[in-house]
């Protein structure tokens, strides 16, 4: 029986950003939350770029 990559279980999407009532947070807490979110976005964008580069390299290799 062949294993089809499309049939494999996929992990669920990353954790959703928790919506907090910002009224109770200080300016510093909100700025820290923004910095943390930006760092996570940058990490995700780097992962996407790495995956795209791998996919592009594979596409180039197999299209020869």
mmCIF file as Biopython writes it, N, C-alpha, C and O atoms, coordinates in Angstrom:
data_model
#
loop_
_atom_site.group_PDB
_atom_site.id
_atom_site.type_symbol
_atom_site.label_atom_id
_atom_site.label_alt_id
_atom_site.label_comp_id
_atom_site.label_asym_id
_atom_site.label_entity_id
_atom_site.label_seq_id
_atom_site.pdbx_PDB_ins_code
_atom_site.Cartn_x
_atom_site.Cartn_y
_atom_site.Cartn_z
_atom_site.occupancy
_atom_site.B_iso_or_equiv
_atom_site.auth_seq_id
_atom_site.auth_asym_id
_atom_site.pdbx_PDB_model_num
ATOM 1   N N  . UNK A ? 1  ? 0.848  -1.182 0.000   1.0 0.0 1  A 1 
ATOM 2   C CA . UNK A ? 1  ? 0.000  0.000  0.000   1.0 0.0 1  A 1 
ATOM 3   C C  . UNK A ? 1  ? 0.890  1.240  0.000   1.0 0.0 1  A 1 
ATOM 4   O O  . UNK A ? 1  ? 1.746  1.391  0.872   1.0 0.0 1  A 1 
ATOM 5   N N  . UNK A ? 2  ? 0.697  2.101  -0.946  1.0 0.0 2  A 1 
ATOM 6   C CA . UNK A ? 2  ? 1.499  3.315  -1.065  1.0 0.0 2  A 1 
ATOM 7   C C  . UNK A ? 2  ? 0.997  4.365  -0.086  1.0 0.0 2  A 1 
ATOM 8   O O  . UNK A ? 2  ? -0.195 4.458  0.204   1.0 0.0 2  A 1 
ATOM 9   N N  . UNK A ? 3  ? 1.933  5.144  0.410   1.0 0.0 3  A 1 
ATOM 10  C CA . UNK A ? 3  ? 1.598  6.217  1.349   1.0 0.0 3  A 1 
ATOM 11  C C  . UNK A ? 3  ? 1.485  7.510  0.571   1.0 0.0 3  A 1 
ATOM 12  O O  . UNK A ? 3  ? 2.462  7.982  -0.010  1.0 0.0 3  A 1 
ATOM 13  N N  . UNK A ? 4  ? 0.320  8.069  0.559   1.0 0.0 4  A 1 
ATOM 14  C CA . UNK A ? 4  ? 0.070  9.318  -0.146  1.0 0.0 4  A 1 
ATOM 15  C C  . UNK A ? 4  ? 0.293  10.479 0.819   1.0 0.0 4  A 1 
ATOM 16  O O  . UNK A ? 4  ? -0.334 10.541 1.876   1.0 0.0 4  A 1 
ATOM 17  N N  . UNK A ? 5  ? 1.193  11.405 0.452   1.0 0.0 5  A 1 
ATOM 18  C CA . UNK A ? 5  ? 1.516  12.531 1.327   1.0 0.0 5  A 1 
ATOM 19  C C  . UNK A ? 5  ? 0.288  13.389 1.619   1.0 0.0 5  A 1 
ATOM 20  O O  . UNK A ? 5  ? 0.218  14.031 2.667   1.0 0.0 5  A 1 
ATOM 21  N N  . UNK A ? 6  ? -0.670 13.406 0.713   1.0 0.0 6  A 1 
ATOM 22  C CA . UNK A ? 6  ? -1.869 14.203 0.933   1.0 0.0 6  A 1 
ATOM 23  C C  . UNK A ? 6  ? -2.773 13.577 1.995   1.0 0.0 6  A 1 
ATOM 24  O O  . UNK A ? 6  ? -3.620 14.261 2.570   1.0 0.0 6  A 1 
ATOM 25  N N  . UNK A ? 7  ? -2.596 12.277 2.259   1.0 0.0 7  A 1 
ATOM 26  C CA . UNK A ? 7  ? -3.430 11.590 3.243   1.0 0.0 7  A 1 
ATOM 27  C C  . UNK A ? 7  ? -2.890 11.692 4.660   1.0 0.0 7  A 1 
ATOM 28  O O  . UNK A ? 7  ? -3.575 11.323 5.614   1.0 0.0 7  A 1 
ATOM 29  N N  . UNK A ? 8  ? -1.679 12.186 4.802   1.0 0.0 8  A 1 
ATOM 30  C CA . UNK A ? 8  ? -1.082 12.244 6.136   1.0 0.0 8  A 1 
ATOM 31  C C  . UNK A ? 8  ? -1.803 13.279 6.994   1.0 0.0 8  A 1 
ATOM 32  O O  . UNK A ? 8  ? -2.289 14.291 6.489   1.0 0.0 8  A 1 
ATOM 33  N N  . UNK A ? 9  ? -1.865 13.016 8.277   1.0 0.0 9  A 1 
ATOM 34  C CA . UNK A ? 9  ? -2.492 14.019 9.148   1.0 0.0 9  A 1 
ATOM 35  C C  . UNK A ? 9  ? -1.624 15.273 9.230   1.0 0.0 9  A 1 
ATOM 36  O O  . UNK A ? 9  ? -0.399 15.188 9.315   1.0 0.0 9  A 1 
ATOM 37  N N  . UNK A ? 10 ? -2.255 16.404 9.203   1.0 0.0 10 A 1 
ATOM 38  C CA . UNK A ? 10 ? -1.530 17.670 9.299   1.0 0.0 10 A 1 
ATOM 39  C C  . UNK A ? 10 ? -1.799 18.294 10.653  1.0 0.0 10 A 1 
ATOM 40  O O  . UNK A ? 10 ? -2.903 18.191 11.188  1.0 0.0 10 A 1 
ATOM 41  N N  . UNK A ? 11 ? -0.780 18.945 11.207  1.0 0.0 11 A 1 
ATOM 42  C CA . UNK A ? 11 ? -1.015 19.615 12.487  1.0 0.0 11 A 1 
ATOM 43  C C  . UNK A ? 11 ? -1.994 20.770 12.303  1.0 0.0 11 A 1 
ATOM 44  O O  . UNK A ? 11 ? -2.079 21.366 11.229  1.0 0.0 11 A 1 
ATOM 45  N N  . UNK A ? 12 ? -2.710 21.067 13.344  1.0 0.0 12 A 1 
ATOM 46  C CA . UNK A ? 12 ? -3.638 22.195 13.282  1.0 0.0 12 A 1 
ATOM 47  C C  . UNK A ? 12 ? -2.854 23.491 13.204  1.0 0.0 12 A 1 
ATOM 48  O O  . UNK A ? 12 ? -1.676 23.540 13.558  1.0 0.0 12 A 1 
ATOM 49  N N  . UNK A ? 13 ? -3.507 24.521 12.745  1.0 0.0 13 A 1 
ATOM 50  C CA . UNK A ? 13 ? -2.871 25.834 12.622  1.0 0.0 13 A 1 
ATOM 51  C C  . UNK A ? 13 ? -2.342 26.288 13.977  1.0 0.0 13 A 1 
ATOM 52  O O  . UNK A ? 13 ? -2.792 25.834 15.029  1.0 0.0 13 A 1 
ATOM 53  N N  . UNK A ? 14 ? -1.395 27.175 13.922  1.0 0.0 14 A 1 
ATOM 54  C CA . UNK A ? 14 ? -0.791 27.708 15.139  1.0 0.0 14 A 1 
ATOM 55  C C  . UNK A ? 14 ? -1.845 28.321 16.051  1.0 0.0 14 A 1 
ATOM 56  O O  . UNK A ? 14 ? -2.976 28.582 15.641  1.0 0.0 14 A 1 
ATOM 57  N N  . UNK A ? 15 ? -1.458 28.534 17.250  1.0 0.0 15 A 1 
ATOM 58  C CA . UNK A ? 15 ? -2.357 29.092 18.247  1.0 0.0 15 A 1 
ATOM 59  C C  . UNK A ? 15 ? -2.871 30.451 17.787  1.0 0.0 15 A 1 
ATOM 60  O O  . UNK A ? 15 ? -2.112 31.288 17.299  1.0 0.0 15 A 1 
ATOM 61  N N  . UNK A ? 16 ? -4.143 30.647 17.948  1.0 0.0 16 A 1 
ATOM 62  C CA . UNK A ? 16 ? -4.726 31.940 17.598  1.0 0.0 16 A 1 
ATOM 63  C C  . UNK A ? 16 ? -4.297 32.978 18.622  1.0 0.0 16 A 1 
ATOM 64  O O  . UNK A ? 16 ? -4.086 32.662 19.793  1.0 0.0 16 A 1 
ATOM 65  N N  . UNK A ? 17 ? -4.173 34.200 18.177  1.0 0.0 17 A 1 
ATOM 66  C CA . UNK A ? 17 ? -3.808 35.280 19.077  1.0 0.0 17 A 1 
ATOM 67  C C  . UNK A ? 17 ? -4.973 35.528 20.024  1.0 0.0 17 A 1 
ATOM 68  O O  . UNK A ? 17 ? -6.117 35.695 19.601  1.0 0.0 17 A 1 
ATOM 69  N N  . UNK A ? 18 ? -4.661 35.546 21.288  1.0 0.0 18 A 1 
ATOM 70  C CA . UNK A ? 18 ? -5.697 35.757 22.293  1.0 0.0 18 A 1 
ATOM 71  C C  . UNK A ? 18 ? -6.083 37.230 22.325  1.0 0.0 18 A 1 
ATOM 72  O O  . UNK A ? 18 ? -5.227 38.106 22.444  1.0 0.0 18 A 1 
ATOM 73  N N  . UNK A ? 19 ? -7.370 37.488 22.218  1.0 0.0 19 A 1 
ATOM 74  C CA . UNK A ? 19 ? -7.862 38.858 22.291  1.0 0.0 19 A 1 
ATOM 75  C C  . UNK A ? 19 ? -8.057 39.227 23.759  1.0 0.0 19 A 1 
ATOM 76  O O  . UNK A ? 19 ? -8.869 38.629 24.464  1.0 0.0 19 A 1 
ATOM 77  N N  . UNK A ? 20 ? -7.313 40.202 24.192  1.0 0.0 20 A 1 
ATOM 78  C CA . UNK A ? 20 ? -7.421 40.665 25.571  1.0 0.0 20 A 1 
ATOM 79  C C  . UNK A ? 20 ? -8.125 42.017 25.608  1.0 0.0 20 A 1 
ATOM 80  O O  . UNK A ? 20 ? -8.102 42.774 24.638  1.0 0.0 20 A 1 
ATOM 81  N N  . UNK A ? 21 ? -8.735 42.297 26.723  1.0 0.0 21 A 1 
ATOM 82  C CA . UNK A ? 21 ? -9.281 43.628 26.942  1.0 0.0 21 A 1 
ATOM 83  C C  . UNK A ? 21 ? -8.089 44.545 27.202  1.0 0.0 21 A 1 
ATOM 84  O O  . UNK A ? 21 ? -7.453 44.460 28.253  1.0 0.0 21 A 1 
ATOM 85  N N  . UNK A ? 22 ? -7.795 45.402 26.266  1.0 0.0 22 A 1 
ATOM 86  C CA . UNK A ? 22 ? -6.603 46.247 26.354  1.0 0.0 22 A 1 
ATOM 87  C C  . UNK A ? 22 ? -6.761 47.379 27.363  1.0 0.0 22 A 1 
ATOM 88  O O  . UNK A ? 22 ? -5.770 47.973 27.788  1.0 0.0 22 A 1 
ATOM 89  N N  . UNK A ? 23 ? -7.972 47.676 27.740  1.0 0.0 23 A 1 
ATOM 90  C CA . UNK A ? 23 ? -8.213 48.758 28.697  1.0 0.0 23 A 1 
ATOM 91  C C  . UNK A ? 23 ? -7.500 48.526 30.031  1.0 0.0 23 A 1 
ATOM 92  O O  . UNK A ? 23 ? -7.112 49.478 30.708  1.0 0.0 23 A 1 
ATOM 93  N N  . UNK A ? 24 ? -7.331 47.265 30.399  1.0 0.0 24 A 1 
ATOM 94  C CA . UNK A ? 24 ? -6.720 46.963 31.692  1.0 0.0 24 A 1 
ATOM 95  C C  . UNK A ? 24 ? -5.191 46.887 31.637  1.0 0.0 24 A 1 
ATOM 96  O O  . UNK A ? 24 ? -4.544 46.721 32.672  1.0 0.0 24 A 1 
ATOM 97  N N  . UNK A ? 25 ? -4.611 47.009 30.442  1.0 0.0 25 A 1 
ATOM 98  C CA . UNK A ? 25 ? -3.157 46.912 30.287  1.0 0.0 25 A 1 
ATOM 99  C C  . UNK A ? 25 ? -2.511 48.291 30.253  1.0 0.0 25 A 1 
ATOM 100 O O  . UNK A ? 25 ? -3.112 49.266 29.803  1.0 0.0 25 A 1 
ATOM 101 N N  . UNK A ? 26 ? -1.282 48.351 30.735  1.0 0.0 26 A 1 
ATOM 102 C CA . UNK A ? 26 ? -0.525 49.603 30.663  1.0 0.0 26 A 1 
ATOM 103 C C  . UNK A ? 26 ? 0.020  49.785 29.250  1.0 0.0 26 A 1 
ATOM 104 O O  . UNK A ? 26 ? 0.023  48.854 28.445  1.0 0.0 26 A 1 
ATOM 105 N N  . UNK A ? 27 ? 0.473  50.981 28.970  1.0 0.0 27 A 1 
ATOM 106 C CA . UNK A ? 27 ? 1.096  51.261 27.669  1.0 0.0 27 A 1 
ATOM 107 C C  . UNK A ? 27 ? 2.282  50.325 27.463  1.0 0.0 27 A 1 
ATOM 108 O O  . UNK A ? 27 ? 2.463  49.787 26.371  1.0 0.0 27 A 1 
ATOM 109 N N  . UNK A ? 28 ? 3.093  50.127 28.501  1.0 0.0 28 A 1 
ATOM 110 C CA . UNK A ? 28 ? 4.263  49.252 28.404  1.0 0.0 28 A 1 
ATOM 111 C C  . UNK A ? 28 ? 3.854  47.808 28.113  1.0 0.0 28 A 1 
ATOM 112 O O  . UNK A ? 28 ? 4.504  47.120 27.326  1.0 0.0 28 A 1 
ATOM 113 N N  . UNK A ? 29 ? 2.772  47.355 28.753  1.0 0.0 29 A 1 
ATOM 114 C CA . UNK A ? 29 ? 2.286  45.994 28.501  1.0 0.0 29 A 1 
ATOM 115 C C  . UNK A ? 29 ? 1.803  45.843 27.060  1.0 0.0 29 A 1 
ATOM 116 O O  . UNK A ? 29 ? 2.063  44.826 26.417  1.0 0.0 29 A 1 
ATOM 117 N N  . UNK A ? 30 ? 1.112  46.840 26.563  1.0 0.0 30 A 1 
ATOM 118 C CA . UNK A ? 30 ? 0.625  46.794 25.177  1.0 0.0 30 A 1 
ATOM 119 C C  . UNK A ? 30 ? 1.800  46.823 24.209  1.0 0.0 30 A 1 
ATOM 120 O O  . UNK A ? 30 ? 1.810  46.081 23.227  1.0 0.0 30 A 1 
ATOM 121 N N  . UNK A ? 31 ? 2.790  47.672 24.475  1.0 0.0 31 A 1 
ATOM 122 C CA . UNK A ? 31 ? 3.974  47.721 23.613  1.0 0.0 31 A 1 
ATOM 123 C C  . UNK A ? 31 ? 4.717  46.390 23.628  1.0 0.0 31 A 1 
ATOM 124 O O  . UNK A ? 31 ? 5.206  45.946 22.589  1.0 0.0 31 A 1 
ATOM 125 N N  . UNK A ? 32 ? 4.809  45.750 24.788  1.0 0.0 32 A 1 
ATOM 126 C CA . UNK A ? 32 ? 5.462  44.445 24.883  1.0 0.0 32 A 1 
ATOM 127 C C  . UNK A ? 32 ? 4.687  43.398 24.091  1.0 0.0 32 A 1 
ATOM 128 O O  . UNK A ? 32 ? 5.276  42.537 23.438  1.0 0.0 32 A 1 
ATOM 129 N N  . UNK A ? 33 ? 3.369  43.481 24.155  1.0 0.0 33 A 1 
ATOM 130 C CA . UNK A ? 33 ? 2.522  42.551 23.398  1.0 0.0 33 A 1 
ATOM 131 C C  . UNK A ? 33 ? 2.717  42.744 21.897  1.0 0.0 33 A 1 
ATOM 132 O O  . UNK A ? 33 ? 2.776  41.770 21.146  1.0 0.0 33 A 1 
ATOM 133 N N  . UNK A ? 34 ? 2.815  43.989 21.462  1.0 0.0 34 A 1 
ATOM 134 C CA . UNK A ? 34 ? 3.055  44.286 20.046  1.0 0.0 34 A 1 
ATOM 135 C C  . UNK A ? 34 ? 4.420  43.753 19.625  1.0 0.0 34 A 1 
ATOM 136 O O  . UNK A ? 34 ? 4.545  43.141 18.564  1.0 0.0 34 A 1 
ATOM 137 N N  . UNK A ? 35 ? 5.446  43.983 20.451  1.0 0.0 35 A 1 
ATOM 138 C CA . UNK A ? 35 ? 6.791  43.503 20.127  1.0 0.0 35 A 1 
ATOM 139 C C  . UNK A ? 35 ? 6.810  41.979 20.010  1.0 0.0 35 A 1 
ATOM 140 O O  . UNK A ? 35 ? 7.450  41.427 19.115  1.0 0.0 35 A 1 
ATOM 141 N N  . UNK A ? 36 ? 6.119  41.318 20.901  1.0 0.0 36 A 1 
ATOM 142 C CA . UNK A ? 36 ? 6.051  39.857 20.860  1.0 0.0 36 A 1 
ATOM 143 C C  . UNK A ? 36 ? 5.342  39.377 19.591  1.0 0.0 36 A 1 
ATOM 144 O O  . UNK A ? 36 ? 5.774  38.414 18.956  1.0 0.0 36 A 1 
ATOM 145 N N  . UNK A ? 37 ? 4.268  40.043 19.235  1.0 0.0 37 A 1 
ATOM 146 C CA . UNK A ? 37 ? 3.533  39.674 18.020  1.0 0.0 37 A 1 
ATOM 147 C C  . UNK A ? 37 ? 4.394  39.904 16.779  1.0 0.0 37 A 1 
ATOM 148 O O  . UNK A ? 37 ? 4.401  39.076 15.869  1.0 0.0 37 A 1 
ATOM 149 N N  . UNK A ? 38 ? 5.116  41.020 16.738  1.0 0.0 38 A 1 
ATOM 150 C CA . UNK A ? 38 ? 6.000  41.294 15.590  1.0 0.0 38 A 1 
ATOM 151 C C  . UNK A ? 38 ? 7.104  40.253 15.477  1.0 0.0 38 A 1 
ATOM 152 O O  . UNK A ? 38 ? 7.455  39.833 14.375  1.0 0.0 38 A 1 
ATOM 153 N N  . UNK A ? 39 ? 7.655  39.834 16.619  1.0 0.0 39 A 1 
ATOM 154 C CA . UNK A ? 39 ? 8.704  38.805 16.609  1.0 0.0 39 A 1 
ATOM 155 C C  . UNK A ? 39 ? 8.150  37.485 16.081  1.0 0.0 39 A 1 
ATOM 156 O O  . UNK A ? 39 ? 8.823  36.782 15.327  1.0 0.0 39 A 1 
ATOM 157 N N  . UNK A ? 40 ? 6.940  37.153 16.472  1.0 0.0 40 A 1 
ATOM 158 C CA . UNK A ? 40 ? 6.319  35.910 15.986  1.0 0.0 40 A 1 
ATOM 159 C C  . UNK A ? 40 ? 6.007  35.998 14.502  1.0 0.0 40 A 1 
ATOM 160 O O  . UNK A ? 40 ? 6.167  35.016 13.777  1.0 0.0 40 A 1 
ATOM 161 N N  . UNK A ? 41 ? 5.566  37.155 14.042  1.0 0.0 41 A 1 
ATOM 162 C CA . UNK A ? 41 ? 5.318  37.352 12.611  1.0 0.0 41 A 1 
ATOM 163 C C  . UNK A ? 41 ? 6.619  37.180 11.831  1.0 0.0 41 A 1 
ATOM 164 O O  . UNK A ? 41 ? 6.633  36.513 10.797  1.0 0.0 41 A 1 
ATOM 165 N N  . UNK A ? 42 ? 7.699  37.768 12.310  1.0 0.0 42 A 1 
ATOM 166 C CA . UNK A ? 42 ? 8.996  37.635 11.640  1.0 0.0 42 A 1 
ATOM 167 C C  . UNK A ? 42 ? 9.436  36.174 11.595  1.0 0.0 42 A 1 
ATOM 168 O O  . UNK A ? 42 ? 9.970  35.718 10.584  1.0 0.0 42 A 1 
ATOM 169 N N  . UNK A ? 43 ? 9.218  35.444 12.677  1.0 0.0 43 A 1 
ATOM 170 C CA . UNK A ? 43 ? 9.579  34.025 12.722  1.0 0.0 43 A 1 
ATOM 171 C C  . UNK A ? 43 ? 8.760  33.230 11.701  1.0 0.0 43 A 1 
ATOM 172 O O  . UNK A ? 43 ? 9.292  32.355 11.018  1.0 0.0 43 A 1 
ATOM 173 N N  . UNK A ? 44 ? 7.481  33.537 11.605  1.0 0.0 44 A 1 
ATOM 174 C CA . UNK A ? 44 ? 6.616  32.862 10.634  1.0 0.0 44 A 1 
ATOM 175 C C  . UNK A ? 44 ? 7.022  33.199 9.196   1.0 0.0 44 A 1 
ATOM 176 O O  . UNK A ? 44 ? 7.045  32.325 8.329   1.0 0.0 44 A 1 
ATOM 177 N N  . UNK A ? 45 ? 7.338  34.465 8.955   1.0 0.0 45 A 1 
ATOM 178 C CA . UNK A ? 45 ? 7.759  34.866 7.607   1.0 0.0 45 A 1 
ATOM 179 C C  . UNK A ? 45 ? 9.058  34.186 7.218   1.0 0.0 45 A 1 
ATOM 180 O O  . UNK A ? 45 ? 9.229  33.805 6.060   1.0 0.0 45 A 1 
ATOM 181 N N  . UNK A ? 46 ? 9.978  34.026 8.161   1.0 0.0 46 A 1 
ATOM 182 C CA . UNK A ? 46 ? 11.234 33.326 7.873   1.0 0.0 46 A 1 
ATOM 183 C C  . UNK A ? 46 ? 10.974 31.863 7.545   1.0 0.0 46 A 1 
ATOM 184 O O  . UNK A ? 46 ? 11.606 31.305 6.648   1.0 0.0 46 A 1 
ATOM 185 N N  . UNK A ? 47 ? 10.057 31.243 8.260   1.0 0.0 47 A 1 
ATOM 186 C CA . UNK A ? 47 ? 9.715  29.844 7.989   1.0 0.0 47 A 1 
ATOM 187 C C  . UNK A ? 47 ? 9.092  29.699 6.603   1.0 0.0 47 A 1 
ATOM 188 O O  . UNK A ? 47 ? 9.389  28.746 5.882   1.0 0.0 47 A 1 
ATOM 189 N N  . UNK A ? 48 ? 8.232  30.639 6.235   1.0 0.0 48 A 1 
ATOM 190 C CA . UNK A ? 48 ? 7.621  30.618 4.902   1.0 0.0 48 A 1 
ATOM 191 C C  . UNK A ? 48 ? 8.687  30.761 3.829   1.0 0.0 48 A 1 
ATOM 192 O O  . UNK A ? 48 ? 8.677  30.027 2.841   1.0 0.0 48 A 1 
ATOM 193 N N  . UNK A ? 49 ? 9.609  31.702 4.013   1.0 0.0 49 A 1 
ATOM 194 C CA . UNK A ? 49 ? 10.677 31.918 3.020   1.0 0.0 49 A 1 
ATOM 195 C C  . UNK A ? 49 ? 11.524 30.662 2.863   1.0 0.0 49 A 1 
ATOM 196 O O  . UNK A ? 49 ? 11.892 30.297 1.746   1.0 0.0 49 A 1 
ATOM 197 N N  . UNK A ? 50 ? 11.833 30.004 3.968   1.0 0.0 50 A 1 
ATOM 198 C CA . UNK A ? 50 ? 12.636 28.777 3.921   1.0 0.0 50 A 1 
ATOM 199 C C  . UNK A ? 50 ? 11.887 27.673 3.177   1.0 0.0 50 A 1 
ATOM 200 O O  . UNK A ? 50 ? 12.474 26.968 2.355   1.0 0.0 50 A 1 
ATOM 201 N N  . UNK A ? 51 ? 10.604 27.523 3.462   1.0 0.0 51 A 1 
ATOM 202 C CA . UNK A ? 51 ? 9.808  26.497 2.795   1.0 0.0 51 A 1 
ATOM 203 C C  . UNK A ? 51 ? 9.661  26.793 1.298   1.0 0.0 51 A 1 
ATOM 204 O O  . UNK A ? 51 ? 9.718  25.876 0.479   1.0 0.0 51 A 1 
ATOM 205 N N  . UNK A ? 52 ? 9.473  28.060 0.941   1.0 0.0 52 A 1 
ATOM 206 C CA . UNK A ? 52 ? 9.369  28.426 -0.471  1.0 0.0 52 A 1 
ATOM 207 C C  . UNK A ? 52 ? 10.676 28.152 -1.197  1.0 0.0 52 A 1 
ATOM 208 O O  . UNK A ? 52 ? 10.665 27.678 -2.333  1.0 0.0 52 A 1 
ATOM 209 N N  . UNK A ? 53 ? 11.804 28.445 -0.554  1.0 0.0 53 A 1 
ATOM 210 C CA . UNK A ? 53 ? 13.099 28.193 -1.175  1.0 0.0 53 A 1 
ATOM 211 C C  . UNK A ? 53 ? 13.299 26.699 -1.405  1.0 0.0 53 A 1 
ATOM 212 O O  . UNK A ? 53 ? 13.801 26.295 -2.453  1.0 0.0 53 A 1 
ATOM 213 N N  . UNK A ? 54 ? 12.910 25.882 -0.435  1.0 0.0 54 A 1 
ATOM 214 C CA . UNK A ? 54 ? 13.023 24.425 -0.592  1.0 0.0 54 A 1 
ATOM 215 C C  . UNK A ? 54 ? 12.131 23.933 -1.721  1.0 0.0 54 A 1 
ATOM 216 O O  . UNK A ? 54 ? 12.541 23.107 -2.537  1.0 0.0 54 A 1 
ATOM 217 N N  . UNK A ? 55 ? 10.910 24.447 -1.759  1.0 0.0 55 A 1 
ATOM 218 C CA . UNK A ? 55 ? 9.972  24.038 -2.808  1.0 0.0 55 A 1 
ATOM 219 C C  . UNK A ? 55 ? 10.474 24.469 -4.183  1.0 0.0 55 A 1 
ATOM 220 O O  . UNK A ? 55 ? 10.399 23.701 -5.142  1.0 0.0 55 A 1 
ATOM 221 N N  . UNK A ? 56 ? 10.986 25.696 -4.280  1.0 0.0 56 A 1 
ATOM 222 C CA . UNK A ? 56 ? 11.514 26.187 -5.552  1.0 0.0 56 A 1 
ATOM 223 C C  . UNK A ? 56 ? 12.711 25.366 -6.018  1.0 0.0 56 A 1 
ATOM 224 O O  . UNK A ? 56 ? 12.846 25.074 -7.206  1.0 0.0 56 A 1 
ATOM 225 N N  . UNK A ? 57 ? 13.583 24.992 -5.075  1.0 0.0 57 A 1 
ATOM 226 C CA . UNK A ? 57 ? 14.737 24.161 -5.428  1.0 0.0 57 A 1 
ATOM 227 C C  . UNK A ? 57 ? 14.281 22.797 -5.920  1.0 0.0 57 A 1 
ATOM 228 O O  . UNK A ? 57 ? 14.829 22.282 -6.894  1.0 0.0 57 A 1 
ATOM 229 N N  . UNK A ? 58 ? 13.302 22.211 -5.277  1.0 0.0 58 A 1 
ATOM 230 C CA . UNK A ? 58 ? 12.780 20.926 -5.707  1.0 0.0 58 A 1 
ATOM 231 C C  . UNK A ? 58 ? 12.108 21.033 -7.078  1.0 0.0 58 A 1 
ATOM 232 O O  . UNK A ? 58 ? 12.295 20.174 -7.939  1.0 0.0 58 A 1 
ATOM 233 N N  . UNK A ? 59 ? 11.324 22.097 -7.269  1.0 0.0 59 A 1 
ATOM 234 C CA . UNK A ? 59 ? 10.675 22.302 -8.576  1.0 0.0 59 A 1 
ATOM 235 C C  . UNK A ? 59 ? 11.710 22.426 -9.679  1.0 0.0 59 A 1 
ATOM 236 O O  . UNK A ? 59 ? 11.547 21.852 -10.755 1.0 0.0 59 A 1 
ATOM 237 N N  . UNK A ? 60 ? 12.770 23.171 -9.417  1.0 0.0 60 A 1 
ATOM 238 C CA . UNK A ? 60 ? 13.833 23.352 -10.409 1.0 0.0 60 A 1 
ATOM 239 C C  . UNK A ? 60 ? 14.518 22.021 -10.699 1.0 0.0 60 A 1 
ATOM 240 O O  . UNK A ? 60 ? 14.793 21.707 -11.857 1.0 0.0 60 A 1 
ATOM 241 N N  . UNK A ? 61 ? 14.789 21.254 -9.683  1.0 0.0 61 A 1 
ATOM 242 C CA . UNK A ? 61 ? 15.467 19.968 -9.847  1.0 0.0 61 A 1 
ATOM 243 C C  . UNK A ? 61 ? 14.612 18.996 -10.655 1.0 0.0 61 A 1 
ATOM 244 O O  . UNK A ? 61 ? 15.122 18.336 -11.561 1.0 0.0 61 A 1 
ATOM 245 N N  . UNK A ? 62 ? 13.337 18.899 -10.345 1.0 0.0 62 A 1 
ATOM 246 C CA . UNK A ? 62 ? 12.497 17.908 -10.994 1.0 0.0 62 A 1 
ATOM 247 C C  . UNK A ? 62 ? 11.956 18.349 -12.361 1.0 0.0 62 A 1 
ATOM 248 O O  . UNK A ? 62 ? 11.396 17.527 -13.086 1.0 0.0 62 A 1 
ATOM 249 N N  . UNK A ? 63 ? 12.109 19.608 -12.720 1.0 0.0 63 A 1 
ATOM 250 C CA . UNK A ? 63 ? 11.665 20.078 -14.035 1.0 0.0 63 A 1 
ATOM 251 C C  . UNK A ? 63 ? 12.727 19.925 -15.105 1.0 0.0 63 A 1 
ATOM 252 O O  . UNK A ? 63 ? 12.488 20.240 -16.271 1.0 0.0 63 A 1 
ATOM 253 N N  . UNK A ? 64 ? 13.883 19.450 -14.723 1.0 0.0 64 A 1 
ATOM 254 C CA . UNK A ? 64 ? 14.963 19.293 -15.714 1.0 0.0 64 A 1 
ATOM 255 C C  . UNK A ? 64 ? 14.702 18.172 -16.651 1.0 0.0 64 A 1 
ATOM 256 O O  . UNK A ? 64 ? 15.511 17.909 -17.540 1.0 0.0 64 A 1 
#
